[in-house]
Amino acid sequence: MKAATASRFLPVAPKSSLVGPAPGIRAVRILIWIYLVLLLIEGALRKWFLPTLSDPLLIVRDPVVLAIYFVAWRANVFPRNAYVVVLAIIGGLSLAIGLLNLYSFNFPIKQALLVTLYGFRSNFLHLPLIFVIANAFDHEDVKKVGWWTLMLMIPMAFLMVAQFKASPDSFINKTVGIGEAQQLATAGGKIRPPATFSFISGPVFYLSATAAFVIYGALTRTAYKSLLLVSSAVAVLIGVTVSGSRSCVAAVIVVVLAVVVILVVRPSAVNNFGRILVAIVAVALIASKLPFFKEGVDVLAERFTTSAEAAETTVVGGMIERVFQEFTDPFKYIDKVPFWGYALGLGTAGGARFLVGQGALLLTENEWMRIIGESGPLLGLAFILWRVVLTAKLFFASLRSLRGGEVLSILLFSCAFLGLLNGQLGQPTTLGCTVVLCGLCLAATRQPELSAAESEIAEPIAPKRLPRLSPHAERLRAGHSGPDHANGFVDR
Protein backbone atom coordinates (compact mmCIF):
# COMPACT_ATOMS: atom_id res chain seq x y z
CA MET A 1 0.00 0.00 0.00
CA LYS A 2 1.38 3.31 -1.08
CA ALA A 3 0.67 6.24 1.23
CA ALA A 4 1.85 9.81 1.48
CA THR A 5 4.36 10.48 4.20
CA ALA A 6 5.33 13.46 6.31
CA SER A 7 8.65 13.57 4.49
CA ARG A 8 7.03 15.95 2.01
CA PHE A 9 7.16 18.50 4.82
CA LEU A 10 10.29 17.59 6.79
CA PRO A 11 12.84 14.80 7.23
CA VAL A 12 11.57 11.88 9.27
CA ALA A 13 13.99 10.30 11.69
CA PRO A 14 14.19 6.56 11.12
CA LYS A 15 13.33 4.01 13.75
CA SER A 16 16.49 2.69 15.32
CA SER A 17 15.79 -0.95 15.99
CA LEU A 18 13.23 -3.66 16.53
CA VAL A 19 12.74 -2.67 20.18
CA GLY A 20 11.26 0.73 19.33
CA PRO A 21 12.22 4.32 18.58
CA ALA A 22 15.44 5.97 19.68
CA PRO A 23 15.50 7.37 23.25
CA GLY A 24 15.32 10.94 21.97
CA ILE A 25 12.19 10.28 19.91
CA ARG A 26 10.66 8.36 22.82
CA ALA A 27 11.20 11.43 25.04
CA VAL A 28 9.55 13.66 22.45
CA ARG A 29 6.55 11.33 22.35
CA ILE A 30 6.22 11.36 26.14
CA LEU A 31 6.26 15.17 26.18
CA ILE A 32 3.63 15.28 23.43
CA TRP A 33 1.39 13.01 25.53
CA ILE A 34 1.89 15.39 28.48
CA TYR A 35 0.80 18.23 26.21
CA LEU A 36 -2.33 16.27 25.27
CA VAL A 37 -3.21 15.58 28.90
CA LEU A 38 -2.74 19.22 29.88
CA LEU A 39 -4.91 20.31 26.97
CA LEU A 40 -7.64 18.02 28.25
CA ILE A 41 -7.53 19.02 31.94
CA GLU A 42 -6.33 22.62 31.69
CA GLY A 43 -9.86 24.03 31.87
CA ALA A 44 -10.81 21.79 34.80
CA LEU A 45 -7.77 23.01 36.75
CA ARG A 46 -8.57 26.64 36.03
CA LYS A 47 -12.30 26.29 36.82
CA TRP A 48 -12.58 23.88 39.72
CA PHE A 49 -9.31 22.83 41.33
CA LEU A 50 -6.87 25.77 41.12
CA PRO A 51 -8.99 28.84 40.28
CA THR A 52 -6.56 31.20 42.02
CA LEU A 53 -3.87 30.07 39.57
CA SER A 54 -6.09 30.52 36.54
CA ASP A 55 -3.85 33.09 34.85
CA PRO A 56 -0.57 31.13 35.16
CA LEU A 57 -2.35 27.94 34.07
CA LEU A 58 -3.39 29.76 30.90
CA ILE A 59 0.13 29.19 29.60
CA VAL A 60 0.81 25.89 31.38
CA ARG A 61 1.48 24.14 28.04
CA ASP A 62 4.07 26.68 26.93
CA PRO A 63 6.98 25.20 28.98
CA VAL A 64 6.03 21.76 27.64
CA VAL A 65 6.16 23.08 24.06
CA LEU A 66 9.61 24.56 24.66
CA ALA A 67 10.78 21.27 26.19
CA ILE A 68 9.42 19.38 23.16
CA TYR A 69 11.33 21.67 20.81
CA PHE A 70 14.55 21.28 22.79
CA VAL A 71 14.38 17.48 22.91
CA ALA A 72 13.18 17.29 19.31
CA TRP A 73 16.12 19.37 18.15
CA ARG A 74 18.56 17.05 19.89
CA ALA A 75 16.75 14.00 18.50
CA ASN A 76 16.88 15.49 14.97
CA VAL A 77 13.10 15.58 14.59
CA PHE A 78 12.61 19.33 14.91
CA PRO A 79 11.22 20.71 11.64
CA ARG A 80 13.70 22.43 9.38
CA ASN A 81 11.39 23.23 6.49
CA ALA A 82 10.28 26.36 4.67
CA TYR A 83 7.07 26.59 6.69
CA VAL A 84 8.91 27.00 9.99
CA VAL A 85 11.49 29.39 8.52
CA VAL A 86 8.81 31.65 7.03
CA LEU A 87 6.78 31.47 10.26
CA ALA A 88 9.84 32.50 12.28
CA ILE A 89 10.46 35.50 10.00
CA ILE A 90 6.83 36.69 10.16
CA GLY A 91 6.70 36.12 13.92
CA GLY A 92 10.00 37.84 14.63
CA LEU A 93 9.09 40.92 12.59
CA SER A 94 5.61 41.10 14.14
CA LEU A 95 7.10 40.86 17.63
CA ALA A 96 9.67 43.60 17.05
CA ILE A 97 7.28 45.99 15.29
CA GLY A 98 4.52 45.42 17.86
CA LEU A 99 6.94 46.18 20.69
CA LEU A 100 8.03 49.41 19.00
CA ASN A 101 4.41 50.42 18.39
CA LEU A 102 3.38 50.00 22.03
CA TYR A 103 6.53 51.73 23.24
CA SER A 104 5.80 54.67 20.92
CA PHE A 105 2.38 54.97 22.61
CA ASN A 106 4.23 55.52 25.91
CA PHE A 107 3.40 52.15 27.43
CA PRO A 108 6.04 50.90 29.89
CA ILE A 109 8.55 48.59 28.23
CA LYS A 110 7.68 45.70 30.57
CA GLN A 111 3.98 46.00 29.80
CA ALA A 112 4.63 46.27 26.05
CA LEU A 113 6.94 43.24 26.18
CA LEU A 114 4.34 41.09 28.00
CA VAL A 115 1.61 41.97 25.48
CA THR A 116 3.72 41.25 22.42
CA LEU A 117 5.23 38.07 23.87
CA TYR A 118 1.75 36.76 24.61
CA GLY A 119 0.74 37.60 21.05
CA PHE A 120 3.81 35.75 19.77
CA ARG A 121 2.97 32.61 21.77
CA SER A 122 -0.64 32.74 20.53
CA ASN A 123 0.16 33.19 16.84
CA PHE A 124 3.50 31.49 16.33
CA LEU A 125 5.02 29.54 19.25
CA HIS A 126 2.86 26.41 19.10
CA LEU A 127 2.49 26.00 15.33
CA PRO A 128 5.83 24.19 14.70
CA LEU A 129 4.49 21.48 17.01
CA ILE A 130 2.35 20.34 14.06
CA PHE A 131 5.50 19.14 12.30
CA VAL A 132 7.12 17.75 15.45
CA ILE A 133 4.08 15.55 16.04
CA ALA A 134 4.24 14.43 12.41
CA ASN A 135 7.92 13.50 12.85
CA ALA A 136 7.66 11.79 16.23
CA PHE A 137 4.31 10.01 15.81
CA ASP A 138 3.44 7.40 13.23
CA HIS A 139 0.12 5.86 12.20
CA GLU A 140 0.02 3.53 15.22
CA ASP A 141 0.58 6.42 17.63
CA VAL A 142 -2.36 8.27 16.09
CA LYS A 143 -4.54 5.18 16.57
CA LYS A 144 -3.58 5.13 20.26
CA VAL A 145 -4.63 8.76 20.62
CA GLY A 146 -7.89 7.78 18.93
CA TRP A 147 -8.49 4.94 21.39
CA TRP A 148 -8.17 7.29 24.37
CA THR A 149 -10.30 9.90 22.61
CA LEU A 150 -13.09 7.34 22.14
CA MET A 151 -12.82 6.09 25.71
CA LEU A 152 -12.89 9.54 27.30
CA MET A 153 -15.81 10.69 25.15
CA ILE A 154 -18.16 8.57 27.26
CA PRO A 155 -17.53 10.31 30.63
CA MET A 156 -17.23 13.60 28.74
CA ALA A 157 -20.80 13.18 27.49
CA PHE A 158 -22.06 12.45 31.02
CA LEU A 159 -20.33 15.62 32.25
CA MET A 160 -21.90 17.70 29.48
CA VAL A 161 -25.34 16.33 30.37
CA ALA A 162 -24.79 17.27 34.04
CA GLN A 163 -23.73 20.78 33.03
CA PHE A 164 -26.71 21.08 30.71
CA LYS A 165 -29.19 20.11 33.43
CA ALA A 166 -27.57 22.24 36.16
CA SER A 167 -28.40 25.91 36.64
CA PRO A 168 -26.09 28.45 34.97
CA ASP A 169 -24.76 29.65 38.34
CA SER A 170 -23.94 26.20 39.74
CA PHE A 171 -20.39 25.20 40.63
CA ILE A 172 -20.13 22.76 37.75
CA ASN A 173 -20.84 25.61 35.32
CA LYS A 174 -18.43 28.20 36.72
CA THR A 175 -15.92 29.86 34.47
CA VAL A 176 -12.17 30.04 34.93
CA GLY A 177 -10.76 32.07 37.79
CA ILE A 178 -12.41 33.22 41.00
CA GLY A 179 -15.00 35.58 39.53
CA GLU A 180 -18.76 35.06 39.34
CA ALA A 181 -18.97 35.08 35.55
CA GLN A 182 -20.99 32.38 33.79
CA GLN A 183 -20.40 30.27 30.72
CA LEU A 184 -21.78 31.38 27.36
CA ALA A 185 -25.55 31.09 27.26
CA THR A 186 -27.62 29.38 24.62
CA ALA A 187 -31.41 29.20 24.34
CA GLY A 188 -33.91 28.18 27.02
CA GLY A 189 -31.89 29.60 29.92
CA LYS A 190 -29.16 27.00 29.43
CA ILE A 191 -25.39 27.39 29.05
CA ARG A 192 -23.19 25.77 26.42
CA PRO A 193 -21.55 22.91 28.37
CA PRO A 194 -17.74 23.13 28.02
CA ALA A 195 -17.07 19.75 29.73
CA THR A 196 -13.52 19.79 31.17
CA PHE A 197 -12.49 22.66 28.90
CA SER A 198 -12.65 26.32 29.78
CA PHE A 199 -14.75 27.25 26.76
CA ILE A 200 -17.23 25.68 24.33
CA SER A 201 -14.54 25.55 21.64
CA GLY A 202 -13.10 22.54 23.47
CA PRO A 203 -16.17 20.32 22.92
CA VAL A 204 -16.43 21.56 19.33
CA PHE A 205 -13.03 20.07 18.54
CA TYR A 206 -13.36 17.06 20.83
CA LEU A 207 -16.76 15.97 19.50
CA SER A 208 -15.62 16.29 15.89
CA ALA A 209 -12.37 14.41 16.58
CA THR A 210 -14.30 11.61 18.27
CA ALA A 211 -16.65 11.44 15.29
CA ALA A 212 -13.60 11.13 13.02
CA PHE A 213 -12.19 8.20 15.01
CA VAL A 214 -15.63 6.54 15.18
CA ILE A 215 -15.95 6.66 11.39
CA TYR A 216 -12.38 5.46 10.99
CA GLY A 217 -13.07 2.52 13.30
CA ALA A 218 -16.24 1.69 11.41
CA LEU A 219 -14.38 1.69 8.10
CA THR A 220 -11.38 -0.21 9.49
CA ARG A 221 -12.74 -3.32 11.16
CA THR A 222 -9.63 -4.19 13.18
CA ALA A 223 -8.91 -0.69 14.54
CA TYR A 224 -11.20 -0.59 17.60
CA LYS A 225 -13.77 -2.83 19.29
CA SER A 226 -17.36 -2.50 18.05
CA LEU A 227 -18.70 -1.87 21.58
CA LEU A 228 -16.31 1.05 22.02
CA LEU A 229 -17.29 2.52 18.66
CA VAL A 230 -21.02 2.29 19.31
CA SER A 231 -20.70 3.69 22.85
CA SER A 232 -18.55 6.60 21.69
CA ALA A 233 -20.86 7.32 18.75
CA VAL A 234 -23.85 7.56 21.07
CA ALA A 235 -21.79 9.77 23.42
CA VAL A 236 -21.05 12.10 20.48
CA LEU A 237 -24.75 12.25 19.65
CA ILE A 238 -25.60 13.10 23.25
CA GLY A 239 -22.80 15.68 23.46
CA VAL A 240 -23.95 17.45 20.32
CA THR A 241 -27.57 17.39 21.48
CA VAL A 242 -26.89 19.09 24.81
CA SER A 243 -24.14 21.40 23.50
CA GLY A 244 -26.52 24.21 22.54
CA SER A 245 -23.86 25.18 20.00
CA ARG A 246 -24.30 25.59 16.26
CA SER A 247 -20.54 25.19 15.87
CA CYS A 248 -20.67 21.73 17.48
CA VAL A 249 -23.37 20.63 15.07
CA ALA A 250 -21.53 22.06 12.06
CA ALA A 251 -18.17 20.54 13.07
CA VAL A 252 -19.59 17.02 13.36
CA ILE A 253 -21.52 17.41 10.08
CA VAL A 254 -18.30 18.39 8.29
CA VAL A 255 -16.62 15.21 9.57
CA VAL A 256 -19.56 13.09 8.42
CA LEU A 257 -19.39 14.73 4.99
CA ALA A 258 -15.80 13.51 4.72
CA VAL A 259 -17.32 10.07 4.12
CA VAL A 260 -18.56 11.43 0.79
CA VAL A 261 -14.98 12.28 -0.19
CA ILE A 262 -13.88 8.79 0.86
CA LEU A 263 -16.71 7.26 -1.16
CA VAL A 264 -15.69 9.19 -4.28
CA VAL A 265 -11.95 8.58 -4.03
CA ARG A 266 -11.92 5.12 -2.43
CA PRO A 267 -15.37 3.46 -2.68
CA SER A 268 -14.13 0.10 -1.41
CA ALA A 269 -13.25 1.68 1.96
CA VAL A 270 -16.95 2.13 2.80
CA ASN A 271 -17.87 -1.55 2.50
CA ASN A 272 -17.56 -2.21 6.23
CA PHE A 273 -19.51 0.85 7.33
CA GLY A 274 -23.02 -0.57 7.28
CA ARG A 275 -22.70 -2.98 10.20
CA ILE A 276 -21.55 -0.32 12.66
CA LEU A 277 -24.03 2.21 11.26
CA VAL A 278 -26.98 -0.08 11.97
CA ALA A 279 -25.79 -0.59 15.56
CA ILE A 280 -25.30 3.15 16.07
CA VAL A 281 -28.78 3.96 14.73
CA ALA A 282 -30.35 1.31 16.98
CA VAL A 283 -28.64 2.59 20.12
CA ALA A 284 -29.31 6.22 19.11
CA LEU A 285 -33.03 5.47 18.92
CA ILE A 286 -32.87 4.18 22.48
CA ALA A 287 -30.88 7.22 23.61
CA SER A 288 -33.45 9.53 22.04
CA LYS A 289 -35.95 8.35 24.67
CA LEU A 290 -33.87 9.81 27.49
CA PRO A 291 -35.54 12.82 29.14
CA PHE A 292 -32.72 15.30 28.53
CA PHE A 293 -32.45 14.36 24.85
CA LYS A 294 -35.69 16.02 23.75
CA GLU A 295 -34.90 19.07 25.85
CA GLY A 296 -31.48 19.33 24.20
CA VAL A 297 -32.99 19.07 20.73
CA ASP A 298 -35.51 21.79 21.60
CA VAL A 299 -32.75 24.08 22.89
CA LEU A 300 -30.70 23.51 19.73
CA ALA A 301 -33.71 24.18 17.52
CA GLU A 302 -34.48 27.40 19.38
CA ARG A 303 -30.84 28.44 19.12
CA PHE A 304 -30.83 27.96 15.35
CA THR A 305 -34.15 29.69 14.75
CA THR A 306 -33.38 32.63 17.05
CA SER A 307 -30.09 33.28 15.27
CA ALA A 308 -31.77 33.03 11.88
CA GLU A 309 -34.52 35.44 12.89
CA ALA A 310 -31.99 37.93 14.24
CA ALA A 311 -30.17 37.85 10.92
CA GLU A 312 -33.46 37.91 8.99
CA THR A 313 -32.59 34.78 7.03
CA THR A 314 -33.08 31.02 7.10
CA VAL A 315 -31.25 28.62 9.40
CA VAL A 316 -29.01 27.28 6.63
CA GLY A 317 -28.63 30.69 5.04
CA GLY A 318 -27.61 32.17 8.38
CA MET A 319 -24.85 29.61 8.89
CA ILE A 320 -23.54 30.05 5.35
CA GLU A 321 -23.59 33.83 5.72
CA ARG A 322 -21.74 33.59 9.03
CA VAL A 323 -18.97 31.46 7.51
CA PHE A 324 -18.77 33.71 4.46
CA GLN A 325 -18.37 36.82 6.62
CA GLU A 326 -15.46 35.27 8.51
CA PHE A 327 -13.44 35.30 5.30
CA THR A 328 -14.70 38.49 3.64
CA ASP A 329 -15.15 41.04 6.44
CA PRO A 330 -11.40 41.57 7.06
CA PHE A 331 -10.89 42.87 3.53
CA LYS A 332 -13.64 45.45 3.95
CA TYR A 333 -11.68 47.25 6.68
CA ILE A 334 -8.10 46.49 5.71
CA ASP A 335 -7.53 50.02 4.44
CA LYS A 336 -8.41 51.44 7.87
CA VAL A 337 -5.60 49.56 9.67
CA PRO A 338 -2.11 51.11 10.07
CA PHE A 339 0.43 49.55 7.72
CA TRP A 340 2.34 47.94 10.61
CA GLY A 341 -0.77 47.27 12.68
CA TYR A 342 -1.46 48.27 16.27
CA ALA A 343 0.61 45.67 18.14
CA LEU A 344 1.01 41.91 18.28
CA GLY A 345 -1.15 40.44 21.06
CA LEU A 346 -3.41 43.47 21.34
CA GLY A 347 -6.41 41.55 19.98
CA THR A 348 -6.15 38.61 22.40
CA ALA A 349 -7.85 38.42 25.78
CA GLY A 350 -4.53 37.60 27.46
CA GLY A 351 -2.79 40.56 25.85
CA ALA A 352 -5.62 42.86 26.88
CA ARG A 353 -5.24 41.66 30.46
CA PHE A 354 -1.63 42.83 30.51
CA LEU A 355 -2.60 46.12 28.89
CA VAL A 356 -5.84 47.17 30.61
CA GLY A 357 -6.01 44.78 33.58
CA GLN A 358 -8.84 42.53 32.41
CA GLY A 359 -9.49 40.04 29.65
CA ALA A 360 -11.28 41.63 26.72
CA LEU A 361 -11.27 41.67 22.92
CA LEU A 362 -9.92 45.12 22.09
CA LEU A 363 -10.04 44.61 18.33
CA THR A 364 -12.52 42.04 16.99
CA GLU A 365 -13.70 38.43 17.27
CA ASN A 366 -12.92 37.81 13.60
CA GLU A 367 -9.59 35.94 13.44
CA TRP A 368 -8.29 37.27 10.15
CA MET A 369 -9.30 40.80 11.11
CA ARG A 370 -7.47 40.38 14.44
CA ILE A 371 -4.32 39.25 12.66
CA ILE A 372 -4.41 42.18 10.23
CA GLY A 373 -5.20 44.60 13.04
CA GLU A 374 -2.28 43.38 15.16
CA SER A 375 0.42 42.95 12.48
CA GLY A 376 -0.83 45.23 9.72
CA PRO A 377 -1.80 44.45 6.12
CA LEU A 378 1.66 43.26 5.02
CA LEU A 379 2.66 40.90 7.83
CA GLY A 380 -0.95 40.06 8.65
CA LEU A 381 -1.75 38.92 5.13
CA ALA A 382 1.55 37.02 5.02
CA PHE A 383 0.55 35.04 8.13
CA ILE A 384 -2.94 34.42 6.76
CA LEU A 385 -1.42 33.18 3.49
CA TRP A 386 0.88 30.89 5.48
CA ARG A 387 -2.14 29.31 7.15
CA VAL A 388 -3.99 28.95 3.85
CA VAL A 389 -1.02 27.28 2.14
CA LEU A 390 -0.44 24.86 5.03
CA THR A 391 -4.13 23.97 5.03
CA ALA A 392 -3.90 23.14 1.33
CA LYS A 393 -0.76 21.07 1.90
CA LEU A 394 -2.47 19.04 4.63
CA PHE A 395 -5.43 18.44 2.35
CA PHE A 396 -3.33 17.14 -0.54
CA ALA A 397 -1.24 14.99 1.79
CA SER A 398 -4.45 13.49 3.21
CA LEU A 399 -5.83 12.97 -0.29
CA ARG A 400 -2.71 11.11 -1.36
CA SER A 401 -2.97 8.95 1.72
CA LEU A 402 -6.62 8.24 0.92
CA ARG A 403 -5.73 7.20 -2.62
CA GLY A 404 -3.23 4.81 -1.06
CA GLY A 405 -6.04 3.21 0.95
CA GLU A 406 -5.76 5.01 4.32
CA VAL A 407 -8.83 6.98 5.47
CA LEU A 408 -7.76 8.29 8.88
CA SER A 409 -5.83 11.33 7.68
CA ILE A 410 -8.68 12.80 5.61
CA LEU A 411 -11.07 12.31 8.55
CA LEU A 412 -8.73 14.16 10.90
CA PHE A 413 -8.26 16.87 8.31
CA SER A 414 -12.03 17.41 8.25
CA CYS A 415 -12.06 18.31 11.94
CA ALA A 416 -8.79 20.30 11.91
CA PHE A 417 -8.74 22.46 8.79
CA LEU A 418 -11.15 25.18 9.95
CA GLY A 419 -9.08 25.72 13.09
CA LEU A 420 -5.91 26.08 11.05
CA LEU A 421 -7.53 28.19 8.37
CA ASN A 422 -9.54 30.62 10.48
CA GLY A 423 -9.64 29.44 14.10
CA GLN A 424 -9.14 31.92 16.94
CA LEU A 425 -5.59 31.04 17.96
CA GLY A 426 -5.70 33.67 20.67
CA GLN A 427 -8.04 31.33 22.57
CA PRO A 428 -5.72 28.74 24.22
CA THR A 429 -8.06 25.76 23.80
CA THR A 430 -8.59 26.50 20.11
CA LEU A 431 -4.84 26.90 19.62
CA GLY A 432 -4.01 23.61 21.35
CA CYS A 433 -6.72 21.58 19.62
CA THR A 434 -5.80 22.98 16.21
CA VAL A 435 -2.12 22.18 16.60
CA VAL A 436 -2.76 18.66 17.91
CA LEU A 437 -5.33 17.71 15.27
CA CYS A 438 -3.21 19.07 12.40
CA GLY A 439 -0.18 17.20 13.73
CA LEU A 440 -2.15 13.97 14.03
CA CYS A 441 -3.56 14.49 10.54
CA LEU A 442 -0.07 14.76 9.09
CA ALA A 443 1.26 11.89 11.21
CA ALA A 444 -1.59 9.67 10.02
CA THR A 445 -0.22 9.89 6.49
CA ARG A 446 2.88 8.03 7.68
CA GLN A 447 3.04 4.27 7.64
CA PRO A 448 5.34 2.50 10.14
CA GLU A 449 8.74 2.14 8.53
CA LEU A 450 10.77 -1.08 8.64
CA SER A 451 14.08 -0.89 10.46
CA ALA A 452 17.22 -2.37 8.95
CA ALA A 453 16.75 -5.57 10.95
CA GLU A 454 13.09 -5.80 9.92
CA SER A 455 14.03 -5.23 6.29
CA GLU A 456 16.42 -8.17 6.43
CA ILE A 457 13.71 -10.36 7.93
CA ALA A 458 11.13 -9.23 5.42
CA GLU A 459 13.42 -9.61 2.40
CA PRO A 460 12.39 -12.67 0.39
CA ILE A 461 14.92 -15.50 0.36
CA ALA A 462 15.76 -16.85 -3.08
CA PRO A 463 15.25 -20.64 -3.36
CA LYS A 464 18.39 -22.72 -3.65
CA ARG A 465 19.12 -24.03 -7.13
CA LEU A 466 19.30 -27.78 -7.54
CA PRO A 467 22.36 -29.29 -9.24
CA ARG A 468 22.14 -29.06 -13.01
CA LEU A 469 20.62 -32.22 -14.59
CA SER A 470 21.67 -33.88 -17.80
CA PRO A 471 19.68 -32.99 -20.98
CA HIS A 472 17.95 -36.39 -20.93
CA ALA A 473 16.92 -35.98 -17.26
CA GLU A 474 15.64 -32.44 -17.97
CA ARG A 475 13.38 -33.84 -20.75
CA LEU A 476 12.05 -36.57 -18.45
CA ARG A 477 11.35 -33.99 -15.70
CA ALA A 478 9.53 -31.66 -18.12
CA GLY A 479 7.10 -34.40 -19.14
CA HIS A 480 5.02 -34.03 -22.29
CA SER A 481 6.14 -31.11 -24.39
CA GLY A 482 4.28 -28.89 -26.80
CA PRO A 483 4.32 -29.47 -30.54
CA ASP A 484 7.03 -26.88 -31.13
CA HIS A 485 9.38 -28.53 -28.68
CA ALA A 486 11.89 -30.94 -30.24
CA ASN A 487 12.39 -34.09 -28.18
CA GLY A 488 15.30 -35.44 -30.26
CA PHE A 489 13.27 -38.13 -32.15
CA VAL A 490 13.09 -36.22 -35.45
CA ASP A 491 16.72 -35.25 -35.25
CA ARG A 492 17.66 -38.86 -35.13
HUTANOR-V85263 format. One line per field, one symbol per residue. ss: DSSP state (A for helix, B for strand, O for the rest). burial: + if it has 9 or more other ideal C-beta (glycine too) atoms within 8 Angstrom, else -. Layout:
ss=???
burial=???
This chain:
ss=OOOOOAAAOOOOOOOOBOOBOOAAAAAAAAAAAAAAAAAAAAAAAAAAAOAAAAAAAOOOOAAAAAAAAAAAAAOOOOOOOAAAAAAAAAAAAAAAAAAAAAAAOOOOAAAAAAAAAAAAAAAAAOOOAAAAAAAAOOAAAAAAAAAAAAAAAAAAAAAAAAAAAOOOOOAAABOOOOOOOBOOBOOOOOBOOOOOOOOOAAAAAAAAAAAAAAAAAAAOOOOOOAAAAAAAAAAAAAAAAAAOOAAAAAAAAAAAAAAAAAAAAOAAAAOOAAAAAAAAAAAAAAAOOOAAAAAAAAAAAAAAAAAAAAOOOOAAAAAAAAAAAAAAAAAAOAAAOOOOOOOOOOOOAAAAAAAAOOOOOOOOOOAAAAAAAAAAAAAAAAAAAAAAAAAAAAAAAAAAAAAOOOOAAAAAAAAAAAAAAAOOOOOAAAAAAAAAAAAAAAAOOOOOOOOAAAAAAAOOOOOOOOOOOOAAAAAAAAOOOOOOOOOOOOOO
burial=--++++--++-++-+------+-++++++-++-+++-++-+++++++---+-++--++-+++-++-+++-++--+-+++-+-++++++-++-+++-+++-+++---+---+++++++++++++++++++++++++++++-+++-+++-++++++-++-++++++-+-+----+++-+----++-+++--+++++++++++++++++++++++++++++++---+-+-+++++++++++++++++++++++++-++++++-+++--+--++-++-+++-++--++--+----++-++++++-+++++++--+---+-+++-++--+++-++--++--+--++++++++++++++++-----+++--+++++++++++-+++++++-+++-++-+++-++++++-++++++++++++++++++++++++++++++++++++++++++++-+-+--++------------------++-----------------
